[in-house]
Amino acid sequence: DAKTTQPNSMESNEEEPVHLPCNHSTISGTDYIHWYRQLPSQGPEYVIHGLTSNVNNRMASLAIAEDRKSSTLILHRATLRDAAVYYCILRDGTSGTYKYIFGTGTRLKVLA
Amino acid sequence: DGGITQSPKYLFRKEGQNVTLSCEQNLNHDAMYWYRQDPGQGLRLIYYSQIVNDFQKGDIAEGYSVSREKKESFPLTVTSAQKNPTAFYLCASTPRLSAAPGELFFGEGSRLTVL
């Protein structure tokens, strides 16, 4: 199973952009990159996913390196409600097993 | 509204007792998953099921059992063989698509405490 590496924690000021990095050097050509976030005592919620091209949605942007060995989740203007643990995970798109592997994630602290 | 319902939200158990956590989804998803989360840790996969009457062990299946008799339901039994069962348990599901990735939807979780 492909693994991801993320910093344990990061801080950001409110209203400023946040760049959350993720390394996945063993990624295969069919692995999709997913980002989820988890608020305290809740289940994780989907943020964004991508394969090769950069992606944008209403919550965030996902920038994927050309060699696909790293990616960055971008929150354009952090709010206090964005304080959560952010998980970067990979999922095999070929075998149909749909097995998701979560690491320890990055705990984002947003300062008012 | 469609979603995943886990119950109970909080559960206390005495040592040596089995306990079953319920997970029901009305999203018409084929695949369902159980994860365990310990304080300050990420999620670890216990069991997953792709279709009815079929399931596979995840990374930490010892001391747990599951069944998948209906598409909508994927209950998890924490047996007395699980040495350290106190944790936050999360159930999830995803559509079974052959090509495009689906979103992984989670329930609100069940917090199990062994007294």
Boltz contact constraints between the chains, C-beta under 6 A:
constraints:
  - contact:
      token1: [A, 32]
      token2: [B, 101]
      max_distance: 6.0
  - contact:
      token1: [A, 43]
      token2: [B, 90]
      max_distance: 6.0
  - contact:
      token1: [A, 43]
      token2: [B, 106]
      max_distance: 6.0
  - contact:
      token1: [A, 43]
      token2: [B, 107]
      max_distance: 6.0
  - contact:
      token1: [A, 43]
      token2: [B, 108]
      max_distance: 6.0
  - contact:
      token1: [A, 43]
      token2: [B, 109]
      max_distance: 6.0
  - contact:
      token1: [A, 44]
      token2: [B, 106]
      max_distance: 6.0
  - contact:
      token1: [A, 46]
      token2: [B, 103]
      max_distance: 6.0
  - contact:
      token1: [A, 91]
      token2: [B, 101]
      max_distance: 6.0
  - contact:
      token1: [A, 98]
      token2: [B, 31]
      max_distance: 6.0
  - contact:
      token1: [A, 98]
      token2: [B, 94]
      max_distance: 6.0
  - contact:
      token1: [A, 100]
      token2: [B, 104]
      max_distance: 6.0
  - contact:
      token1: [A, 102]
      token2: [B, 42]
      max_distance: 6.0
  - contact:
      token1: [A, 102]
      token2: [B, 43]
      max_distance: 6.0
  - contact:
      token1: [A, 103]
      token2: [B, 42]
      max_distance: 6.0
  - contact:
      token1: [A, 104]
      token2: [B, 42]
      max_distance: 6.0
  - contact:
      token1: [A, 105]
      token2: [B, 42]
      max_distance: 6.0
